[in-house]
Each structure stands twice: as structure tokens, then as C-alpha cells.
């Protein structure tokens, strides 16, 4: 019975995350993915093995492959792994909160994933242990307390009030740093992503300046470069 219960829970989790893959809106999400990757790229080493956590619509792993990385995709969603394999990418189906991460990788990219998990620290520890010696982990996390969100709360209409809001954890930069330390990771660098979306045109210049001046208020998310402590 315990095995049947475990299998049932596993299928429930897989079906839950299949939904995000099925509903992926490339027009909305891919420009942000490109922006995050362009910010992370100068912090990354060229080439080598790269584990991409979360397939999304496939833009990130495909772009990394075009940049010369030997890419493997990890996702809990069977639909996500199917999508990765259709694009010719090796895929590993694994639940970061329950399964070990097989293999060792020169670098790991985990953008906009941890906020969807019940225990992101455990997931970070598993990713840390999957790094090759001198490996680097890149994490992207949303700033849940930017200016627009604060205004939404002020008028009583925050997006996270929806019953189907996908984020389970809410981060600011300070709490991100505390979580990384608790997971045995040393922060090497952090780069904010501006709040104004790529389609906003002339507002991007203003947004870039405000983000540099006050990232806690005017960043949409942050890219962190990390390595295991003592490395």
C-alpha cells in the first residue's frame, strides 16, 4: 500500500508540473528567458557540460546549446522531458525534492524554478552535489516585492491572491542569500533583471537605470552565480 501511495503522489506531482509545460506562453516568457540568459552569460564559463533545470518552452536549453554547451535537461514533468527529447536534447526526469540528480556537470542553470518548490533548500543541496569539481551553479529567482507588486498589494489585488498562482515561495535578495548559505553555497556574483519587460521599448532605458539605483524596488528578478562553500 505504501508503494501504491508513493506512486499515486508521484503521478500527482508530475501532472501538476505537466500543466506548466502545456500552458507555456512563448511570446510572454521567452523574451524574459533571453534577458536572463544574456545577463548570466558573462558570468558563465564557455563550453563544457551544462544541466538546465526546467525545460519551459525549450528556448533556454536550445539557446545554451547554440552557445556551445553540452546541454542536458532535467524536469519533473514527463511532458517537459518529451519536449526536450523532441528537440534532440538528452533529458532526465527527476523530482528535485525527492530524487538525486544523476551525473556531474561543469555548470548548472536553474532559472525561475525554486519558487515553485515546497523545499527549495533541499533542491539547492542536490544541485550543489551534482556539480563537478570547481563547478558553478546559476540561479534565477523572482523579486516578489518589486514596485508593481507593492502597488497591487496596496489596492488589494495582488496576483498571488489567485488560488492557482504557481509560486509557493516568495523571495527577496536577503532571503535568497540566507537560503544559499544554508544550502552550503557561496555567492560569487548577483545581477538584477530590470522590471520593465523587453516589449516596453523606450521605458527600458529608464528601467535599467532605476534597477541599478534601487534593485529591491525596480528589479523583476535576480541572477545569482554560486559555488559550493570551501571550493
C-alpha positions as CSV (number, residue, x, y, z in Angstrom):
1,X,0.0,0.0,0.0
2,X,2.8,2.4,0.8
3,X,4.3,1.8,-2.7
4,X,0.9,2.5,-4.3
5,X,0.6,5.7,-2.2
6,X,4.1,6.8,-3.3
7,X,3.3,6.1,-7.0
8,X,0.0,8.0,-6.7
9,X,1.7,11.0,-5.2
10,X,4.4,10.9,-7.8
11,X,1.8,10.9,-10.6
12,X,0.0,13.8,-9.0
13,X,3.2,15.8,-8.8
14,X,4.1,15.0,-12.4
15,X,0.6,16.0,-13.6
16,X,0.9,19.3,-11.6
17,X,4.1,20.3,-13.4
18,X,2.9,19.0,-16.8
19,X,0.4,21.8,-16.7
20,X,3.1,24.5,-16.7
21,X,4.7,22.9,-19.7
22,X,1.4,22.6,-21.6
23,X,0.4,26.2,-20.9
24,X,3.8,27.7,-21.7
25,X,3.3,31.0,-23.5
26,X,6.4,31.5,-25.6
27,X,5.5,35.1,-26.5
28,X,5.3,36.1,-22.9
29,X,8.0,34.0,-21.3
30,X,10.8,33.6,-23.9
31,X,11.8,37.3,-24.1
32,X,12.3,37.2,-20.3
33,X,14.3,33.9,-20.6
34,X,16.5,35.5,-23.2
35,X,17.1,38.6,-21.0
36,X,18.1,36.4,-18.0
37,X,20.4,34.3,-20.2
38,X,22.1,37.4,-21.6
39,X,22.7,38.7,-18.1
40,X,24.1,35.3,-16.9
41,X,26.3,34.6,-19.9
42,X,29.2,36.9,-18.9
43,X,29.3,35.1,-15.6
44,X,29.5,31.6,-17.1
45,X,32.5,29.7,-18.4
46,X,32.4,28.9,-22.1
47,X,31.6,25.3,-23.2
48,X,31.5,22.2,-21.1
49,X,28.6,20.2,-19.7
50,X,25.6,22.2,-18.6
51,X,22.5,20.9,-16.8
52,X,19.4,23.1,-17.5
53,X,16.8,22.7,-14.8
54,X,13.3,23.1,-16.2
55,X,12.6,22.9,-20.0
56,X,9.9,25.5,-20.1
57,X,9.1,26.1,-23.8
58,X,12.6,24.8,-24.8
59,X,14.1,28.3,-25.5
60,X,16.7,28.2,-22.8
61,X,18.3,24.8,-23.4
62,X,18.3,25.3,-27.1
63,X,20.0,28.7,-26.8
64,X,22.6,27.3,-24.5
65,X,23.3,24.5,-27.0
66,X,23.7,27.2,-29.7
67,X,26.2,28.9,-27.5
68,X,28.3,25.7,-27.4
69,X,27.3,24.0,-24.2
70,X,26.8,20.2,-23.9
71,X,23.2,20.5,-22.6
72,X,21.2,18.1,-20.5
73,X,17.7,19.0,-19.4
74,X,16.2,18.0,-16.0
75,X,12.5,18.3,-15.4
76,X,9.9,16.6,-13.1
77,X,7.3,16.9,-15.9
78,X,7.1,13.9,-18.3
79,X,5.7,16.3,-20.9
80,X,8.7,18.5,-20.4
81,X,11.2,15.7,-20.9
82,X,9.3,14.6,-24.0
83,X,9.6,18.2,-25.3
84,X,13.4,18.2,-24.7
85,X,13.9,14.9,-26.5
86,X,11.9,16.1,-29.4
87,X,14.4,18.9,-29.7
88,X,17.3,16.4,-29.7
89,X,18.3,17.2,-26.1
90,X,19.0,14.4,-23.5
91,X,16.5,14.6,-20.7
92,X,16.4,13.4,-17.1
93,X,13.0,13.1,-15.4
94,X,13.6,13.8,-11.7
95,X,11.9,15.5,-8.8
96,X,14.4,17.8,-7.3
97,X,12.7,17.5,-3.9
98,X,12.6,13.7,-3.9
99,X,15.2,12.3,-6.3
100,X,19.0,12.5,-6.6
101,X,20.4,14.4,-9.5
102,X,22.4,11.9,-11.6
103,X,25.7,12.8,-13.2
104,X,28.2,15.6,-12.7
105,X,28.1,18.9,-14.6
106,X,30.6,21.7,-15.1
107,X,27.8,24.2,-14.7
108,X,24.1,24.2,-13.8
109,X,21.4,26.7,-14.8
110,X,18.3,26.8,-12.6
111,X,16.2,29.9,-13.7
112,X,12.8,30.6,-12.2
113,X,12.3,27.1,-10.7
114,X,12.9,27.2,-7.0
115,X,9.9,29.4,-6.3
116,X,7.7,26.6,-7.5
117,X,9.0,24.1,-4.9
118,X,8.0,23.3,-1.3
119,X,11.6,22.9,-0.1
120,X,14.0,24.9,-2.4
121,X,16.9,24.5,0.0
122,X,16.8,20.7,-0.5
123,X,16.8,21.2,-4.2
124,X,19.8,23.5,-4.0
125,X,21.7,20.9,-2.0
126,X,21.1,18.3,-4.7
127,X,22.2,20.7,-7.4
128,X,25.3,21.6,-5.4
129,X,26.2,17.9,-5.1
130,X,25.7,17.4,-8.9
131,X,28.5,20.0,-9.7
132,X,31.8,18.8,-10.9
133,X,34.9,20.0,-9.0
134,X,35.2,23.7,-9.5
135,X,31.6,23.8,-10.9
136,X,29.3,26.7,-10.9
137,X,25.6,27.0,-10.2
138,X,23.5,29.8,-11.7
139,X,20.1,30.5,-10.1
140,X,17.5,33.0,-11.2
141,X,14.8,33.9,-8.7
142,X,11.9,36.5,-8.9
143,X,11.8,39.5,-6.8
144,X,8.4,39.2,-5.3
145,X,8.4,42.6,-3.7
146,X,9.0,45.0,-6.7
147,X,7.2,48.3,-7.1
148,X,4.3,46.9,-9.2
149,X,3.6,44.1,-6.8
150,X,3.6,46.6,-3.8
151,X,1.0,48.7,-5.6
152,X,-1.1,45.6,-6.3
153,X,-1.0,44.8,-2.6
154,X,-1.9,48.4,-1.7
155,X,-5.1,48.3,-3.7
156,X,-5.9,44.7,-2.6
157,X,-5.4,43.0,-5.9
158,X,-2.0,41.1,-5.8
159,X,-1.6,38.4,-8.5
160,X,-0.5,35.9,-5.8
161,X,-4.0,36.0,-4.3
162,X,-5.2,33.7,-7.1
163,X,-5.8,30.1,-6.0
164,X,-3.8,28.8,-8.9
165,X,-0.8,31.1,-8.5
166,X,2.2,28.9,-9.3
167,X,4.7,30.4,-6.8
168,X,4.9,28.6,-3.5
169,X,7.8,30.6,-2.1
170,X,8.4,34.3,-2.1
171,X,11.9,35.7,-2.2
172,X,13.8,38.9,-1.7
173,X,17.5,39.2,-2.2
174,X,18.4,38.9,1.5
175,X,16.4,35.7,2.0
176,X,18.0,34.3,-1.2
177,X,21.4,34.9,0.3
178,X,20.4,33.2,3.5
179,X,19.0,30.2,1.7
180,X,22.2,29.8,-0.4
181,X,24.3,29.8,2.8
182,X,22.1,27.3,4.5
183,X,22.5,25.1,1.4
184,X,26.3,25.3,1.6
185,X,26.7,27.6,-1.4
186,X,28.9,30.6,-1.6
187,X,27.7,33.7,-3.5
188,X,30.1,34.7,-6.3
189,X,28.0,37.4,-8.0
190,X,24.5,38.7,-8.4
191,X,22.9,40.6,-11.2
192,X,19.4,42.2,-11.2
193,X,17.0,41.9,-14.1
194,X,15.1,45.1,-14.7
195,X,11.4,45.4,-14.0
196,X,10.4,46.8,-17.4
197,X,9.7,43.9,-19.8
198,X,11.5,43.6,-23.1
199,X,8.5,44.8,-25.1
200,X,8.4,48.2,-23.4
201,X,10.7,49.9,-25.8
202,X,11.9,53.3,-24.6
203,X,11.0,52.6,-21.0
204,X,13.8,50.0,-20.9
205,X,16.4,52.7,-20.6
206,X,14.7,54.2,-17.6
207,X,14.0,50.8,-16.2
208,X,17.7,49.9,-16.4
209,X,18.7,53.0,-14.5
210,X,16.1,52.5,-11.8
211,X,17.1,48.9,-11.4
212,X,20.7,49.8,-10.8
213,X,19.8,52.6,-8.4
214,X,17.2,50.6,-6.3
215,X,17.1,46.9,-7.3
216,X,14.8,45.9,-4.4
217,X,12.1,48.1,-5.8
218,X,12.8,48.0,-9.6
219,X,14.2,44.6,-10.4
220,X,12.0,41.8,-11.8
221,X,14.3,39.0,-10.7
222,X,18.0,38.4,-9.9
223,X,20.6,36.1,-11.3
224,X,23.0,34.6,-8.8
225,X,26.3,32.9,-9.5
226,X,27.2,30.3,-6.8
227,X,29.7,27.7,-5.9
228,X,30.0,25.1,-3.1
229,X,31.5,26.5,0.1
230,X,35.1,25.7,0.5
231,X,35.7,25.1,-3.1
